[in-house]
Amino acid sequence: MRGKIDNYIQQVFQPTYDSSSLTPILLYITKQEFGGKKRDRPMHSHQSLCEILLVYRGFGYYEVGKQCYPIQAGDILFYNQGELHEVRSMSDAEIGTYCFGLSGLQLPGLPANHIIPRGTSPVRASGTRFAFLAQLCEQAYQLLDRDIYAKASAQCLAASFLLLACQIETEQTQQICSEQEGEIVGRIRDFLDQHFTEPLTLKSIAAEFQCSEPYISHVFKRITGFSPIQYVIRRRIGMAQTYLISSDYTAAQIATLVGYDNTNYFNTIFTKVVGLPPIRYKKQYLEALRGNITQ
């Protein structure tokens, strides 16, 4: 009997998963409640996992890499390991989402922890499957924080969600912004992504690109929605959030790591961007988390 079960599992998963790992490892599931006060999770990346999200209610934007897409209820969002990404609401209220964090994923022809090929749309509409997928996500979310049998069931549900999502046809999705709209903006963003924890001013950024401060500020904000300094702040806060939820660093240590030499100022900036002080943010996030996040 055991052999028959093993053969059946191999037949089901072999076409999709690498033979060394029949299913990806489900690290965590988060559920963002719709309608609550918005708590931004600015641009951030993960170096050892990928994510797949279902928007169950609300409207907003999904920025990944250097491109930005409109999103709404029913959309599935794909995030490949290592890419900068952010989900933003169109209003002052949170978008309702389920988010699965996965590791150990190896799809044929793709790098580790990549769900979709580069260059394909990271947003797909679930259409008539939406109600079923939303129920599947809720069941997995409720099960993951229980006993080992429930966790195993959540793992299977997460794999099912991934398989169904990957089968949805890709449609051409309108991009809100792209690097083609301004080569200079792409170069500035790359520079800021490399140096955002260092002391930066608009003057020093403009000097780096031999442009005027007003020009740098105007063109960057027109395409990204943020001034260069606002972008730096959001990158710092995004990294600070990652440290808060995945390490035992103190707020003072995190402040230094992300580029602030004054803890009180860091707390003020964090609260302004996120809506909560760092420690309260960590407490609320971990209370809503199912599973364990490592970065």
C-alpha positions as CSV (number, residue, x, y, z in Angstrom):
1,M,0.0,0.0,0.0
2,R,2.8,2.4,0.9
3,G,4.4,1.8,-2.5
4,K,1.2,2.6,-4.3
5,I,0.8,5.8,-2.4
6,D,4.4,6.9,-3.2
7,N,3.9,6.1,-6.9
8,Y,0.7,8.1,-6.9
9,I,2.3,11.1,-5.3
10,Q,5.2,11.0,-7.8
11,Q,2.7,10.8,-10.7
12,V,0.8,13.8,-9.5
13,F,3.7,16.1,-8.7
14,Q,6.5,14.9,-11.1
15,P,5.4,17.1,-14.0
16,T,5.5,20.2,-11.9
17,Y,8.1,19.8,-9.2
18,D,11.7,18.8,-9.1
19,S,12.1,15.1,-8.2
20,S,14.1,16.0,-5.1
21,S,11.2,17.9,-3.6
22,L,7.7,16.9,-4.3
23,T,6.2,20.1,-2.8
24,P,7.6,23.5,-1.8
25,I,8.0,24.2,1.9
26,L,5.2,26.4,3.2
27,L,6.9,28.8,5.6
28,Y,4.0,31.1,6.5
29,I,0.6,32.5,5.6
30,T,-0.5,36.0,6.4
31,K,-4.0,37.4,6.1
32,Q,-4.3,41.2,5.7
33,E,-7.7,42.2,6.9
34,F,-9.6,44.5,4.5
35,G,-10.7,47.9,5.7
36,G,-8.3,48.4,8.6
37,K,-6.0,51.4,8.9
38,K,-3.3,51.1,6.2
39,R,0.0,49.7,7.5
40,D,2.5,50.2,4.6
41,R,5.1,47.5,3.9
42,P,7.4,49.5,1.7
43,M,9.7,48.1,-1.0
44,H,11.5,45.0,0.2
45,S,12.9,41.7,-1.0
46,H,13.5,38.1,0.2
47,Q,16.7,36.2,-0.6
48,S,15.5,32.6,0.2
49,L,11.8,32.4,-0.6
50,C,9.1,33.4,-3.0
51,E,5.5,34.5,-2.4
52,I,2.1,34.2,-4.0
53,L,-0.8,36.4,-3.0
54,L,-4.5,36.5,-3.5
55,V,-6.3,39.8,-3.3
56,Y,-9.7,39.0,-1.9
57,R,-11.0,42.6,-1.5
58,G,-9.9,46.1,-2.4
59,F,-7.9,48.0,-5.0
60,G,-4.4,49.1,-5.2
61,Y,-1.0,48.8,-7.0
62,Y,1.6,46.0,-7.1
63,E,5.1,47.3,-7.7
64,V,7.7,44.6,-8.5
65,G,11.2,45.3,-9.8
66,K,10.8,48.6,-11.8
67,Q,7.2,48.1,-12.9
68,C,3.9,48.9,-11.3
69,Y,0.5,47.2,-12.0
70,P,-3.1,48.0,-10.9
71,I,-4.6,45.2,-8.8
72,Q,-8.2,44.4,-7.6
73,A,-10.1,41.7,-5.9
74,G,-9.6,38.3,-7.6
75,D,-6.1,39.1,-8.7
76,I,-3.2,36.7,-8.0
77,L,0.2,38.3,-7.4
78,F,3.5,36.4,-8.1
79,Y,6.7,37.3,-6.4
80,N,10.0,35.6,-7.4
81,Q,12.9,35.4,-4.9
82,G,15.2,38.4,-4.8
83,E,12.9,40.9,-6.5
84,L,12.0,44.2,-4.8
85,H,8.2,44.4,-4.4
86,E,5.5,46.3,-2.6
87,V,1.7,46.2,-2.5
88,R,0.0,49.6,-2.0
89,S,-3.7,50.4,-1.4
90,M,-5.5,53.1,-3.4
91,S,-7.1,54.4,-0.2
92,D,-6.3,54.9,3.5
93,A,-7.6,51.4,4.2
94,E,-5.8,48.1,3.9
95,I,-6.3,45.9,0.9
96,G,-7.5,42.4,1.8
97,T,-4.9,39.8,0.9
98,Y,-3.7,36.2,1.6
99,C,0.1,35.8,1.3
100,F,1.9,32.4,1.1
101,G,5.6,32.3,1.7
102,L,7.3,29.3,0.1
103,S,10.9,28.0,-0.2
104,G,12.4,24.9,-1.8
105,L,10.4,25.6,-5.0
106,Q,12.1,24.3,-8.2
107,L,9.9,24.6,-11.3
108,P,11.2,23.2,-14.6
109,G,13.3,25.7,-16.5
110,L,13.2,28.3,-13.7
111,P,15.7,29.4,-11.0
112,A,15.1,28.3,-7.5
113,N,12.1,29.9,-5.8
114,H,10.9,31.4,-9.1
115,I,7.2,30.9,-9.8
116,I,7.0,32.6,-13.1
117,P,9.5,33.4,-15.9
118,R,11.0,36.8,-15.9
119,G,9.3,39.1,-18.4
120,T,5.9,37.6,-17.8
121,S,3.1,39.5,-16.0
122,P,3.2,39.0,-12.2
123,V,-0.5,39.7,-12.0
124,R,-3.2,37.3,-13.1
125,A,-7.0,37.5,-12.7
126,S,-8.5,34.3,-11.1
127,G,-11.9,35.0,-12.7
128,T,-14.5,32.2,-12.0
129,R,-12.0,30.4,-9.7
130,F,-11.9,33.3,-7.3
131,A,-14.5,32.1,-4.7
132,F,-12.9,28.6,-4.6
133,L,-9.4,30.0,-4.3
134,A,-10.4,32.4,-1.5
135,Q,-12.0,29.5,0.5
136,L,-8.8,27.4,-0.1
137,C,-6.6,30.3,1.3
138,E,-8.8,30.7,4.3
139,Q,-8.8,27.0,5.1
140,A,-5.0,26.9,4.8
141,Y,-4.6,30.0,7.0
142,Q,-6.8,28.6,9.8
143,L,-5.0,25.2,9.7
144,L,-1.4,26.2,9.7
145,D,-1.2,27.3,13.3
146,R,-2.7,24.1,14.7
147,D,-1.3,20.5,15.2
148,I,1.1,18.7,12.9
149,Y,-1.8,17.1,10.9
150,A,-3.5,20.4,10.3
151,K,-0.1,21.9,9.3
152,A,0.4,19.1,6.8
153,S,-3.1,19.8,5.4
154,A,-2.2,23.5,5.1
155,Q,0.9,22.5,3.2
156,C,-1.1,20.5,0.7
157,L,-3.6,23.3,0.3
158,A,-0.8,25.8,-0.4
159,A,0.6,23.5,-3.1
160,S,-2.9,23.2,-4.6
161,F,-3.3,27.0,-4.6
162,L,0.1,27.3,-6.3
163,L,-0.7,24.7,-9.0
164,L,-4.1,26.3,-9.8
165,A,-2.7,29.8,-9.9
166,C,0.1,28.8,-12.3
167,Q,-2.5,27.3,-14.7
168,I,-4.3,30.6,-15.1
169,E,-3.6,32.1,-18.4
170,T,-1.5,35.3,-18.5
171,E,-3.1,38.3,-19.9
172,Q,-1.4,41.5,-21.0
173,T,-1.6,43.7,-17.9
174,Q,-1.3,47.5,-18.2
175,Q,1.8,48.8,-16.5
176,I,1.4,52.0,-14.5
177,C,5.1,52.9,-14.9
178,S,8.2,51.3,-16.3
179,E,11.9,52.1,-16.6
180,Q,11.4,52.8,-20.3
181,E,9.5,56.0,-19.3
182,G,12.8,57.4,-18.3
183,E,16.2,55.8,-18.4
184,I,17.5,58.3,-15.9
185,V,14.9,57.1,-13.4
186,G,16.0,53.5,-13.7
187,R,19.6,54.6,-13.1
188,I,18.7,56.7,-10.1
189,R,16.6,53.8,-8.6
190,D,19.5,51.4,-9.1
191,F,21.9,53.8,-7.3
192,L,19.5,54.3,-4.4
193,D,18.9,50.6,-4.0
194,Q,22.6,50.1,-3.7
195,H,23.2,53.0,-1.3
196,F,20.0,53.7,0.6
197,T,21.5,52.8,4.0
198,E,24.2,55.4,3.5
199,P,23.9,59.2,4.1
200,L,22.2,60.6,1.0
201,T,20.8,64.1,0.2
202,L,19.0,65.3,-2.9
203,K,22.1,67.4,-3.6
204,S,24.4,64.4,-3.5
205,I,22.1,62.3,-5.7
206,A,21.8,65.1,-8.2
207,A,25.6,65.5,-8.2
208,E,26.0,61.8,-8.9
209,F,24.0,62.1,-12.1
210,Q,25.2,65.6,-13.0
211,C,21.6,66.9,-13.0
212,S,19.9,69.7,-11.2
213,E,18.1,69.0,-8.0
214,P,14.7,70.1,-9.2
215,Y,15.0,68.0,-12.3
216,I,16.0,64.9,-10.4
217,S,13.2,65.3,-7.9
218,H,10.5,66.0,-10.5
219,V,11.3,63.2,-13.0
220,F,11.7,60.6,-10.3
221,K,8.5,61.5,-8.5
222,R,6.5,61.7,-11.7
223,I,7.3,58.1,-12.6
224,T,7.6,56.4,-9.1
225,G,5.2,58.5,-7.1
226,F,7.9,59.4,-4.6
227,S,10.8,61.9,-4.4
228,P,14.3,60.3,-4.2
229,I,14.5,61.0,-0.5
230,Q,11.1,59.6,0.1
231,Y,12.1,56.5,-1.8
232,V,15.3,56.1,0.4
233,I,13.1,56.4,3.5
234,R,10.7,53.7,2.3
235,R,13.6,51.4,1.4
236,R,15.0,51.9,4.9
237,I,11.7,51.2,6.6
238,G,11.0,48.2,4.4
239,M,14.3,46.7,5.5
240,A,13.6,47.7,9.1
241,Q,10.3,45.8,8.9
242,T,12.1,42.7,7.7
243,Y,14.6,42.8,10.6
244,L,11.8,43.4,13.1
245,I,9.8,40.3,12.0
246,S,12.7,38.0,11.4
247,S,15.4,38.7,13.9
248,D,16.0,39.5,17.6
249,Y,17.7,42.8,16.8
250,T,16.6,45.7,19.0
251,A,15.1,48.9,17.5
252,A,18.3,50.7,18.2
253,Q,20.4,48.1,16.4
254,I,17.9,48.1,13.4
255,A,18.0,51.9,13.2
256,T,21.8,51.7,12.8
257,L,21.6,48.9,10.2
258,V,19.2,50.8,8.0
259,G,21.1,54.1,8.1
260,Y,19.9,56.1,11.2
261,D,22.2,57.1,14.0
262,N,19.4,58.4,16.2
263,T,16.9,55.8,17.5
264,N,14.2,58.3,18.4
265,Y,14.3,59.8,14.9
266,F,14.1,56.3,13.4
267,N,11.0,55.5,15.6
268,T,9.4,58.8,14.4
269,I,10.0,58.1,10.7
270,F,8.9,54.4,11.1
271,T,5.7,55.5,12.8
272,K,5.0,58.1,10.2
273,V,5.4,55.6,7.3
274,V,3.9,52.5,8.8
275,G,1.3,54.0,11.2
276,L,2.7,52.1,14.2
277,P,5.9,52.3,16.3
278,P,8.4,49.5,15.5
279,I,7.7,47.3,18.5
280,R,3.9,47.5,18.1
281,Y,4.3,46.7,14.5
282,K,6.3,43.6,15.2
283,K,3.8,42.5,17.8
284,Q,0.8,42.9,15.5
285,Y,2.5,41.3,12.6
286,L,3.6,38.2,14.5
287,E,0.2,37.8,16.1
288,A,-1.3,37.6,12.6
289,L,1.3,35.3,11.2
290,R,0.8,31.6,10.6
291,G,4.1,29.9,10.4
292,N,7.6,31.3,10.6
293,I,9.3,33.9,8.6
294,T,13.1,33.8,8.4
295,Q,13.8,37.1,6.6
